[in-house]
Amino acid sequence: TAHVVSDGLQAFAQVLQVGATHERHVTGGGRQAARTPQLRWVNTMLGNLKTAQAGTYHSFDHARYAARYLAEFAYRFNRRFDLVAMLPRLLRAAATTKPQPLTILRMSEASR
């Protein structure tokens, strides 16, 4: 069972069909909506994601390195709840990965 708290968006009406309860807080828009106490954690999470993404993607050659930065962001995001284990897992993956040709590591012109 789940209890869903939302801003009243019509898409959340579907949660009732799977047996969850739905608490709607129609907020409208703008700054006042962002200050709704029931939705504060959502706004905090979105703000943190935006900040992390802006820091990661601030300035780089998108055409050449976008796939790498997206993979790095996804790796950190998917392991955000177990930060202590992140470094040992990364070291293990690096140690057990087979060697790769330099052209793949550098993402050569032909692979773009």
Order of alpha helices (4+ residues) and beta strands (2+ residues): beta-beta-alpha-alpha-alpha-alpha-alpha
